[in-house]
Amino acid sequence: MDTETIYLIVLAIVTCWLISYWVLDNHWFYRALICVIHTLLFKKKINILDETHYYGICWTTDIDIWVFHMNNTKYFRELDFARTDFLVRTRIFQHVRKKKGLVVVGSTYIRYRRFIKVFQIFKISTRIVYWDKNSIYFEHRFITVKDQFVCAIAYVKQRITNFDVEEMMKQFVDKNVVMNENGNTVVDKLPIPAEIQKMIDLDEESSAKLKSENLPQVVLQTVETT
Ligand SMILES: *[C@@H]1O[C@H](CO)[C@@H](O)[C@H](O)[C@H]1NC(C)=O
């Protein structure tokens, strides 16, 4: 290969890379990829009812210029990674991919309690608090490592399309053999937390309202059980 060809190849690569920066949120994709690979290679497999901790830091690119705290969009961005980590470690992610299901967020409720300041390290705790036919419900807490304060709390409804989630979770609970001291499976299904019930009610109310406005409707595929 002559120098001119090499020069052209390098130029083409750099151009593609620059264009990708313009059309994609590259850092998000890199991190998602690193998150999945790191989790697969180095993190222990866990039970679906375990709690995970995912660490993060409020960086200079995450702040609201005039108050120097983490901006509200960064919380949602971090939640994606915390949940990806959780879903990969529990093998739910692999299971859903294999069966050609899709994992999407249905709704999120978040409550901010205290600022996370620039350079502050925090961890996100993630656990499943409930599930129904179409969705898994997560609770996440943003906890500052220094003083263990819960700076924000979020509930996320994770829709899984083309799937009977209840059926899937039953398999997972059985497979993971969640036992109590008498040797029985502890949960077939978790009792619904009051906050999640309110979230479901709110979703339904909002959905009914939009439907009554006679707008064009979007229908996500749902699983019919017989
Ligand atoms: C907020 O944080 C996100 C994620 O780091 C970043 O993309 C965005 O530019 C930041 N600033 C504002 C003003 O939203």
The ligand as an ORCA input file, in Angstrom:
! r2SCAN-3c Opt
* xyz 0 1
  C     -26.711     17.495     31.575
  O     -26.120     16.214     31.642
  C     -26.166     15.477     30.446
  C     -25.556     14.109     30.726
  O     -24.242     14.164     31.147
  C     -25.473     16.222     29.324
  O     -25.604     15.514     28.123
  C     -26.071     17.614     29.187
  O     -25.374     18.323     28.207
  C     -25.974     18.317     30.540
  N     -26.403     19.720     30.493
  C     -27.638     20.174     30.384
  C     -27.765     21.657     30.449
  O     -28.600     19.478     30.249
*
